[in-house]
Amino acid sequence: MVFVPRQSISIGWFEFLKAVFRLPFKSSCGREVKRWEELFARFIGVPHAISFISERAGTYFALKALKQINNWEKPEIICPSYTFFSVPWAAKLAGWELRFADVLREDLTMDPQSLIRQINHRTKAIIVTHLNGKPCKMKEIGEIAKSHNLRLLEDCAHSMGVKVNERQVGSWDIGCFSFGDGKSLGTFCGGMITTSDSQLAKSLSEILDRFPEQPKSRIVRKWFDSLLLKVLTTGIFYPLLLYPMLRWFGYLSADSRKKDFLDFIKYVAEKDLTFKFSDLQALAGISQLSSLDRRNSIRRANSVVFRANISKETQEMMLPWDGKEAHTMLHDSIVLDHGMNIVKRSLAKGIDVRLDYCTNCRNLPGMENFPGEDVIGKKLDGKIFFVPNHLGVNEKLSKRIAFELDKLILESKAIDK
């Protein structure tokens, strides 16, 4: 049996230890946050980077600021039909009308042709998601946005460090980044908005100036949550502690996306987003930024090995990737018609395959009647699963995962026939 958790935490053990000693002195928002923003802006290739306590907070306040700057009363934004629910949620909370464009079957990113069909006289912005680490067709979408005088936001939660046409994602207009657990760079939660728009950057800075500092207790809780997840997904602790809960009690193995969304909208409000980023978190980000390319390379190398060691039938179920295209490979995705059965059977082998936490957003309560297209999003909803591919996996382990999963998938197909 091979024990492989679904994710790992990018923050190193020494960084966790340093955070303990920094807490009394670095819990406020000061010069380290400023230094982090300057380094990140330089990395992305834009003049401005503004830190928030989460990507959803940054996206929400960026959309709210755009609405106020331009005096738009009921602006419309076009979102991908298939994405994480916090993307349309942030737009809706900020007072925008939602419209959905469908996604491409090949990579689940926004379909430029569907986007064109949704643009109308009320459309003021587009937000795309570089899903699983594969960049959208930014050249086409950028040209569409420019020709219709639309603002373009990029959800870069999965794609940090990837370039499109020699430009970093997040540099086309407004970039929205996440530094949460499971990403290639973590800061005990956190987010960033990047832009070349000086007026927007000034407005966001003014908004942030009104925020209170995070209470130390809040930072400690985020630190502890990240530490606990790192412990549970590392070495002997995964098979001894987390695996039994997954295997025998079904913990985290069910489709909880709708419940998660309902809990999210019930318990998260604007007041929960209005805290400043801390120096302690900024120092965690600074320590990892230079390692980002190496970390993305590890994931890509794992995927190359995995795909080379599965059968042609299983390869055809994977979302296509030729091993050379720009991709962080944060999630290596496979399309399975009866995936929850594979989840249970792979878990019996120790491998934690998981259902994609993204969804076709028009399936969510309160979003069913928003206009737009979602043919592909609806068709693939609940059929996208993640093969473990993270910094705790190496090429040798990827080969073993490939062997076990390929056998399970082929056996499942034979039974279906």
C-alpha positions as CSV (number, residue, x, y, z in Angstrom):
1,M,0.0,0.0,0.0
2,V,1.2,3.5,-0.8
3,F,-0.1,6.4,1.4
4,V,-0.6,9.6,-0.6
5,P,-2.6,12.6,0.8
6,R,-4.5,14.9,-1.5
7,Q,-2.3,17.9,-0.8
8,S,0.6,19.2,1.2
9,I,1.5,22.6,2.7
10,S,4.2,24.6,1.0
11,I,5.3,26.4,4.1
12,G,8.4,24.8,5.6
13,W,8.8,23.6,9.2
14,F,11.4,26.2,9.9
15,E,9.0,28.9,8.7
16,F,6.4,27.7,11.2
17,L,8.9,27.9,14.0
18,K,10.1,31.4,13.0
19,A,6.5,32.5,13.0
20,V,6.2,31.6,16.7
21,F,9.0,34.0,17.6
22,R,7.8,36.7,15.2
23,L,4.3,36.8,16.5
24,P,4.8,39.3,19.4
25,F,6.7,41.7,17.1
26,K,5.4,41.1,13.5
27,S,1.6,40.8,13.9
28,S,0.9,44.3,12.6
29,C,0.9,45.6,9.0
30,G,4.2,47.4,8.5
31,R,7.3,47.6,6.4
32,E,7.5,43.9,5.8
33,V,4.1,44.0,4.1
34,K,5.3,46.9,2.0
35,R,8.5,45.0,1.0
36,W,6.4,41.9,0.2
37,E,4.1,44.0,-2.1
38,E,7.1,45.5,-3.9
39,L,8.7,42.1,-4.5
40,F,5.5,40.6,-5.7
41,A,4.7,43.5,-8.0
42,R,8.2,43.2,-9.5
43,F,7.8,39.4,-9.9
44,I,4.5,39.9,-11.8
45,G,5.8,42.8,-13.8
46,V,3.3,45.5,-12.7
47,P,3.7,48.8,-10.7
48,H,1.2,47.9,-7.9
49,A,0.5,45.0,-5.6
50,I,-1.9,45.3,-2.6
51,S,-2.2,42.7,0.1
52,F,-5.4,41.4,1.5
53,I,-6.2,38.7,4.1
54,S,-7.6,36.5,1.3
55,E,-8.1,36.4,-2.5
56,R,-11.8,36.7,-2.1
57,A,-11.3,39.9,0.0
58,G,-9.1,41.3,-2.7
59,T,-11.5,40.4,-5.5
60,Y,-14.4,41.8,-3.6
61,F,-12.8,45.2,-2.8
62,A,-11.3,45.5,-6.3
63,L,-14.8,45.1,-7.8
64,K,-16.3,47.4,-5.3
65,A,-13.6,50.1,-6.0
66,L,-14.2,49.8,-9.8
67,K,-17.9,50.3,-9.3
68,Q,-17.3,53.4,-7.1
69,I,-14.6,54.9,-9.3
70,N,-16.7,54.7,-12.4
71,N,-20.1,55.5,-10.8
72,W,-21.6,52.3,-12.2
73,E,-25.0,51.6,-10.7
74,K,-25.7,48.0,-11.8
75,P,-22.6,46.9,-13.8
76,E,-22.5,43.4,-15.2
77,I,-19.5,41.1,-15.0
78,I,-19.0,37.9,-17.0
79,C,-17.7,34.9,-15.0
80,P,-16.8,31.4,-16.2
81,S,-19.6,29.0,-15.5
82,Y,-17.2,26.5,-14.0
83,T,-15.1,27.9,-11.2
84,F,-14.8,28.1,-7.4
85,F,-17.9,29.7,-5.9
86,S,-16.1,32.5,-4.2
87,V,-15.5,34.2,-7.6
88,P,-19.2,34.9,-8.4
89,W,-19.9,35.4,-4.7
90,A,-17.4,38.2,-4.5
91,A,-18.9,39.9,-7.5
92,K,-22.5,39.5,-6.3
93,L,-21.6,40.8,-2.8
94,A,-19.8,43.9,-4.4
95,G,-23.1,44.8,-6.1
96,W,-22.4,43.5,-9.6
97,E,-24.9,41.7,-11.9
98,L,-23.6,38.2,-12.9
99,R,-23.6,36.6,-16.3
100,F,-21.9,33.3,-17.2
101,A,-19.8,32.3,-20.1
102,D,-19.2,28.6,-20.8
103,V,-15.9,26.9,-20.5
104,L,-13.8,24.9,-22.9
105,R,-13.9,21.1,-22.7
106,E,-10.1,20.8,-23.1
107,D,-9.2,22.7,-19.9
108,L,-12.3,24.2,-18.3
109,T,-11.1,27.7,-18.8
110,M,-13.4,30.4,-20.3
111,D,-14.5,29.9,-23.9
112,P,-13.7,33.1,-25.8
113,Q,-16.5,32.5,-28.3
114,S,-19.0,32.0,-25.4
115,L,-17.7,35.2,-23.9
116,I,-18.3,37.2,-27.0
117,R,-21.9,36.0,-27.1
118,Q,-22.5,37.2,-23.6
119,I,-21.2,40.8,-24.0
120,N,-23.9,43.4,-24.0
121,H,-24.4,47.2,-23.3
122,R,-24.4,46.6,-19.5
123,T,-21.1,44.5,-19.4
124,K,-18.3,46.4,-17.7
125,A,-15.9,43.6,-16.7
126,I,-14.8,40.0,-17.3
127,I,-13.2,37.7,-14.7
128,V,-11.4,34.6,-15.9
129,T,-10.1,31.7,-13.8
130,H,-6.8,30.0,-14.8
131,L,-8.2,26.7,-13.6
132,N,-5.9,24.0,-12.1
133,G,-2.9,26.1,-13.2
134,K,-3.6,26.2,-17.0
135,P,-3.8,29.8,-18.2
136,C,-6.9,30.9,-20.1
137,K,-6.6,32.0,-23.8
138,M,-5.4,35.4,-22.7
139,K,-4.4,36.7,-26.0
140,E,-8.0,36.3,-27.4
141,I,-9.7,37.3,-24.2
142,G,-7.4,40.3,-23.7
143,E,-8.2,41.5,-27.3
144,I,-12.0,41.0,-26.6
145,A,-11.8,43.0,-23.4
146,K,-9.8,45.8,-25.1
147,S,-12.1,46.0,-28.1
148,H,-15.2,46.3,-25.9
149,N,-13.5,48.6,-23.3
150,L,-14.0,46.1,-20.5
151,R,-11.9,45.6,-17.3
152,L,-10.3,42.2,-17.1
153,L,-9.7,40.4,-13.8
154,E,-7.7,37.2,-13.5
155,D,-8.3,34.6,-10.8
156,C,-4.7,33.4,-10.4
157,A,-5.2,31.2,-7.3
158,H,-4.0,28.1,-9.2
159,S,-1.5,29.7,-11.6
160,M,1.0,31.8,-9.8
161,G,4.3,31.9,-11.7
162,V,3.0,31.0,-15.1
163,K,3.6,33.1,-18.2
164,V,1.3,33.7,-21.2
165,N,3.0,35.3,-24.3
166,E,6.0,36.2,-22.1
167,R,3.7,37.9,-19.5
168,Q,3.0,36.7,-16.0
169,V,-0.6,35.8,-15.2
170,G,-2.0,38.6,-13.2
171,S,-0.4,41.3,-15.4
172,W,-3.0,41.8,-18.0
173,D,-5.2,44.3,-16.0
174,I,-6.1,43.1,-12.5
175,G,-4.7,40.0,-11.0
176,C,-6.2,38.2,-8.0
177,F,-3.9,35.8,-6.1
178,S,-4.4,33.4,-3.2
179,F,-1.8,32.3,-0.7
180,G,-4.0,29.7,1.0
181,D,-3.1,26.2,2.2
182,G,-2.4,23.8,-0.7
183,K,-1.1,26.5,-3.0
184,S,2.5,26.6,-4.3
185,L,3.2,29.6,-2.0
186,G,1.4,30.0,1.4
187,T,1.3,32.8,3.9
188,F,-1.0,31.3,6.6
189,C,-3.8,32.5,4.3
190,G,-3.7,35.7,2.4
191,G,-4.2,37.3,-1.0
192,M,-2.9,40.0,-3.4
193,I,-4.3,42.3,-6.1
194,T,-1.9,43.3,-8.8
195,T,-2.5,46.0,-11.4
196,S,-1.0,48.8,-13.5
197,D,-4.0,51.0,-12.8
198,S,-2.7,53.7,-10.4
199,Q,-6.2,55.0,-9.6
200,L,-7.4,51.6,-8.6
201,A,-4.3,50.9,-6.5
202,K,-4.7,54.2,-4.7
203,S,-8.4,53.5,-4.0
204,L,-7.6,50.0,-2.6
205,S,-4.8,51.5,-0.4
206,E,-7.3,54.0,1.0
207,I,-9.8,51.3,1.7
208,L,-7.1,49.2,3.5
209,D,-6.0,52.2,5.6
210,R,-9.4,52.0,7.3
211,F,-9.1,48.4,8.2
212,P,-8.0,47.3,11.7
213,E,-5.0,45.1,12.4
214,Q,-5.6,41.4,12.7
215,P,-6.0,40.3,16.3
216,K,-3.1,38.1,17.3
217,S,-5.6,35.4,18.1
218,R,-6.7,35.4,14.5
219,I,-3.2,35.0,13.2
220,V,-2.5,32.3,15.7
221,R,-5.6,30.4,14.6
222,K,-4.5,30.6,10.9
223,W,-1.0,29.5,11.9
224,F,-2.4,26.6,13.8
225,D,-4.8,25.5,11.1
226,S,-1.9,25.4,8.6
227,L,0.4,23.6,11.0
228,L,-2.3,21.0,11.8
229,L,-2.8,20.4,8.1
230,K,0.9,20.1,7.5
231,V,1.3,17.5,10.3
232,L,-1.7,15.5,9.1
233,T,-0.4,15.3,5.5
234,T,3.2,14.6,6.3
235,G,5.2,11.4,6.8
236,I,3.9,8.9,9.3
237,F,1.1,11.2,10.6
238,Y,-1.0,10.8,7.4
239,P,-1.5,7.0,7.7
240,L,-1.8,7.1,11.5
241,L,-4.1,10.1,11.9
242,L,-5.8,11.5,8.8
243,Y,-6.1,8.4,6.7
244,P,-8.2,6.4,9.2
245,M,-10.7,9.3,9.2
246,L,-10.8,9.3,5.4
247,R,-10.9,5.6,5.0
248,W,-13.3,4.5,7.7
249,F,-15.5,7.5,8.4
250,G,-15.7,9.1,4.9
251,Y,-14.3,12.3,6.2
252,L,-13.8,14.8,3.3
253,S,-14.7,12.2,0.8
254,A,-18.3,13.2,0.0
255,D,-19.6,15.8,-2.5
256,S,-20.0,18.7,0.0
257,R,-19.8,21.6,-2.6
258,K,-23.4,22.8,-2.2
259,K,-23.2,22.6,1.6
260,D,-19.9,24.4,1.6
261,F,-21.4,27.2,-0.5
262,L,-24.4,27.5,1.8
263,D,-22.2,27.6,4.9
264,F,-20.0,30.1,3.2
265,I,-22.7,32.6,2.3
266,K,-24.2,32.1,5.8
267,Y,-21.1,32.8,7.8
268,V,-18.9,35.1,5.6
269,A,-19.7,38.8,5.3
270,E,-17.8,42.0,4.4
271,K,-16.8,42.5,8.0
272,D,-14.9,39.2,7.9
273,L,-12.7,40.6,5.0
274,T,-11.7,43.9,6.6
275,F,-8.4,43.2,8.3
276,K,-4.9,44.2,7.3
277,F,-2.3,41.7,6.1
278,S,0.5,41.2,8.7
279,D,4.2,41.4,8.6
280,L,4.5,37.8,9.9
281,Q,2.5,36.6,6.8
282,A,4.5,38.8,4.5
283,L,7.8,37.3,5.7
284,A,6.5,33.8,5.0
285,G,5.7,34.9,1.5
286,I,9.1,36.6,1.0
287,S,10.9,33.4,2.1
288,Q,9.1,31.3,-0.6
289,L,8.9,33.6,-3.6
290,S,12.3,32.6,-5.0
291,S,11.3,28.9,-4.8
292,L,8.1,29.3,-6.8
293,D,9.5,28.2,-10.2
294,R,11.2,25.2,-8.6
295,R,7.9,24.1,-6.9
296,N,5.9,24.5,-10.1
297,S,8.6,22.4,-11.9
298,I,8.2,19.6,-9.4
299,R,4.5,19.4,-10.0
300,R,5.0,19.5,-13.8
301,A,7.6,16.7,-13.6
302,N,5.3,14.6,-11.5
303,S,2.5,14.9,-14.0
304,V,4.8,14.0,-17.0
305,V,5.8,10.8,-15.2
306,F,2.2,10.0,-14.1
307,R,0.9,10.4,-17.6
308,A,3.7,8.4,-19.2
309,N,2.8,5.4,-17.0
310,I,-0.9,5.2,-17.5
311,S,-2.7,3.4,-20.3
312,K,-3.9,5.2,-23.4
313,E,-7.5,4.7,-22.2
314,T,-6.8,6.5,-19.0
315,Q,-4.7,9.2,-20.7
316,E,-7.8,10.0,-22.8
317,M,-9.7,10.8,-19.6
318,M,-7.1,13.3,-18.4
319,L,-7.6,17.0,-19.1
320,P,-5.1,17.4,-22.0
321,W,-1.5,18.6,-21.4
322,D,1.4,18.0,-23.7
323,G,4.1,18.4,-21.0
324,K,5.3,21.7,-22.5
325,E,2.4,24.1,-22.4
326,A,2.4,26.7,-19.6
327,H,0.9,25.1,-16.5
328,T,1.6,25.0,-12.8
329,M,-0.2,21.6,-12.6
330,L,-1.5,22.6,-9.2
331,H,-4.2,20.0,-9.9
332,D,-3.8,17.1,-12.3
333,S,-7.3,16.5,-13.4
334,I,-9.2,13.5,-14.8
335,V,-12.8,13.2,-16.0
336,L,-14.6,10.2,-14.5
337,D,-18.2,9.3,-15.0
338,H,-18.4,7.3,-11.8
339,G,-15.6,9.0,-9.9
340,M,-16.9,8.6,-6.3
341,N,-16.5,4.9,-6.7
342,I,-12.9,5.4,-7.8
343,V,-12.4,7.7,-4.8
344,K,-13.4,5.0,-2.4
345,R,-11.4,2.3,-4.2
346,S,-8.3,4.4,-4.5
347,L,-8.5,5.4,-0.8
348,A,-8.5,1.7,0.0
349,K,-5.1,1.6,-1.7
350,G,-4.0,4.7,0.4
351,I,-4.3,7.2,-2.4
352,D,-6.6,10.2,-1.7
353,V,-8.1,11.1,-5.1
354,R,-10.6,13.9,-4.5
355,L,-13.6,15.5,-6.3
356,D,-12.9,19.0,-7.7
357,Y,-14.0,21.6,-5.3
358,C,-15.0,23.9,-8.2
359,T,-18.5,23.6,-9.6
360,N,-20.8,24.7,-12.4
361,C,-22.0,27.8,-10.6
362,R,-25.5,27.8,-12.0
363,N,-26.1,24.6,-10.0
364,L,-25.7,26.6,-6.7
365,P,-28.6,27.9,-4.7
366,G,-29.5,31.5,-5.7
367,M,-27.4,31.4,-9.0
368,E,-29.7,29.1,-11.1
369,N,-31.4,31.9,-12.9
370,F,-28.4,34.1,-13.8
371,P,-28.1,34.5,-17.6
372,G,-25.4,33.0,-19.7
373,E,-24.2,29.7,-21.0
374,D,-23.0,26.6,-19.2
375,V,-23.4,23.6,-21.5
376,I,-19.9,22.2,-20.9
377,G,-19.8,23.4,-17.3
378,K,-23.1,21.5,-16.6
379,K,-22.0,18.4,-18.5
380,L,-18.7,18.0,-16.5
381,D,-19.9,19.1,-13.1
382,G,-19.2,16.4,-10.6
383,K,-17.0,14.5,-13.0
384,I,-13.7,16.3,-12.5
385,F,-11.3,14.6,-10.0
386,F,-7.8,15.5,-8.8
387,V,-5.0,13.0,-8.8
388,P,-2.6,13.7,-5.9
389,N,0.2,16.0,-7.3
390,H,1.9,18.2,-4.8
391,L,5.2,19.0,-3.2
392,G,5.0,15.8,-1.0
393,V,5.0,13.7,-4.2
394,N,8.0,12.9,-6.3
395,E,8.5,11.2,-9.7
396,K,9.0,7.7,-8.1
397,L,5.8,8.1,-6.2
398,S,3.9,9.4,-9.2
399,K,4.8,6.2,-11.1
400,R,3.3,4.1,-8.3
401,I,0.2,6.3,-8.2
402,A,-0.1,5.8,-11.9
403,F,0.1,2.0,-11.7
404,E,-2.6,1.8,-8.9
405,L,-5.0,4.3,-10.4
406,D,-4.7,3.0,-13.9
407,K,-5.6,-0.5,-12.7
408,L,-8.6,0.7,-10.8
409,I,-9.9,2.8,-13.7
410,L,-9.6,0.1,-16.2
411,E,-11.3,-2.4,-13.9
412,S,-14.1,0.0,-13.4
413,K,-14.5,0.5,-17.1
414,A,-14.6,-3.3,-17.6
415,I,-17.4,-3.6,-15.0
416,D,-19.4,-0.8,-16.7
417,K,-19.2,-2.7,-20.0
